[in-house]
Amino acid sequence: MKVKRKAGLITLAFLIAFITIANISIKSEDIKNWNNANYWSENPKSAYPIWFCYITDKTRTTELIGEGNIIYVHKFEDRPNDVIFYNASGAVVTIVRPDGRIIKLRLPKKEEISLNIYGKYSIVSQLNIPPQKAALKTATFLLFSSYKDLEVLKGKYIFKINGTNKTIRIVIKGNCYGIFGTDKYGRDMWVGFIAGTNNTILLTLLIGGSMLIFGIIIGIASAYNKLIDFILEVIASTPMLPFFMILVWLVSTQGIGYNVNISTIDFVLILTILSVGRFAKSIKSITLKERAMEYTKASISLGADENWIIRRHILKPVLEFSLRHVTFIIAKTISLVSILGFFGLSPGVNWGSYMIELMREGVLYGNYWWIVLTLVLMMGVLSLSLALISERLPESYG
């Protein structure tokens, strides 16, 4: 038993260390701007993780610096995400492709110039690409595609810079970014994963702690007071999800895109009240059982009041049961928070709302499998560690 408890503590410690290090690896501004598409505009869209690109032949980000002629050799199986020109305001760029075709671009007077934004018309017209072929394709896609079949055009690309004496920086944006890649908006999926993990754990701790405190209080009180006992029976027999949806609708506001905006406090209170019934009834049963014990009756006959009885005889088995029940409460709460987040009925980003983001990005078709695997491992490791720890707890109170 001691070995299992130590294993649980070590596993939980590793999980806490992982979450701590993960939070250090990102900026707080990234989490705050998770739903701000403009904040992520400079990132490549729908990019693979960096590690994935090293085991496959996906385009990696390359930075080119120079004057006059700048050469880039494309040798990957896919096309770059975008080409960004820095310090090239008002310059004329002539691009010589591997097939000998030439494209001339007159860049606008901006510090940062995206080929996808400013170059599509020039590329389509100078390469004589039929409009039906160019539709829904980016300028970078067309630049790095062969003329006839739009296959990837590998080889040497020469960027001839004229009209400026400055040192030009060209960034060939690859299809790899970060630990988990990006979505179609360029959002770093690693940031979303950490934000969802933080919020899921925070909500779980708040709801789990509230359930323990509220459940112990109302459970013990219901053994003494008929009105409280009646209220407990009502709570325990109330179907949780339908009433939760009604209460959330009553206390929340509707945001952009039919999103439900509910405060963390309201969410925690509603879910605690609707979820505490079964746990509180178990506490009530323990209380009634202890009150019927011979040693409790003996204490009462010697003049002990109910407060002393609760402190001396009832709290010990109640706390013992509650600590053992923590694992079930946490596992249940994580599931509830994730399910409600999946349907947009919880505050902030959590594992459920994050899964919705993944589904929009095509996770059902095999995309982002590495994130799903990590989520499953996180849930499994957390549940396992708590189960191993709680298995020993009751004996510690014996």
C-alpha positions, 0 to 999 in steps of 0.5 A: 500500500505504501508503495502505491501511495508513493507511486501516486505522489511521484506521478502527481509531482511529475504532472505538477512539474510538467504543468509548471514548466509548460506555463513558464514556456509561454507568455501570459499575453498569449493566453489572454489573446487566445481568442484574438485572431489579430494577435496571431496573424504573423504565425503560419496557418495550419502549421505542423509541430516543429518536431513533426517537420524534422521526421517528415519532409515538410517546409521549415521556416528559413530566414534570408538576409542580403542585398541584390540577389538573394537565393532560396533553394526549395527542397521540401514536399510541400509549399511554404506558408507565406513569404514576408519581406522586411526592410523592403519598403517601395523596392522592386523584387524580381523573382526567378523561378526554377522553371525560368519564369520571371515575376516582378513585384513592386512592393508597397511602402510598408515595413512588413510585406506579405506575399499572400496579401500583396502579390497574388494579382501580379503572380496570376497575371504574369504567369498567365494562370487561369482564374479557375485554377488560381481561385482559393489559392494563395500567392505563395502557393502559386509561386511555388507551383508548376504552371501546368499541374500546380505540383510543388516546384522544387529548385532554386528561387532567386530574389533580385532586389532593386530600388533600395540600398538597405539590407533586405530580410526575407522570411520563407514561412514554413509549415512548422511552428511550436510544440503542437502546431497552429490552427487556421488562424495561426493560433499556437495550439500549445498555448490553447492546451496550457490555457485549457489545462489551467482552467480545467484544473482551476475549475475542478479544484474550486468545484471539488473543494466547494462540494466537499465543504458544502456536502459535509455541512449539509450532510451532517445538518440534514441528519438533525434538521428536517427542512435541510433534509428535505432540501437535500432530497430535492437537490439529490433528485434534481436532474443535473444537466437540464437544470444546469442549462436552465440556470446557466441561461438565466445567469449568463449573457450571450456573446459573439457567435451565440457563445454563452458568457458565464462568470467562474463564480456562478458556474462553480456555485451552480455546478456545486449545488447540482452535483453535491446531492449524492455525496451529501446523502452519504455524509448524512448516512454516516452521521446517522450511523455514528449517532446510533453507535453505543459510544455516542449514546454513552457520551450523550448520557454523560451530558455531551452536547451535539457539537461535542458529538459531531467533533468527537465522533462524527467528523472523523469517519466523515473526513475519512470518507470524504478524503477517500471520495476525493478521487471520484469527485475530481474525476467526475468534476473534470468530466463534467467541466469538459463536457459542459465546455464541449457544449460552450456552457463553461467559462474560459478555455478548458479541455472540452472547449479545446476539443471543439477547436480541434474538431473544427480543425479536422481532428476526426480526420486524423489531424492533431492526433498528438494533442488528443493523445496528450489530453488522454494521457493527462487525464489518465495520469491525473486519475491514476495518481489520485487513485493511488494516493487516496487508496492509503488515506483512510488507514492514516486516520485509523 
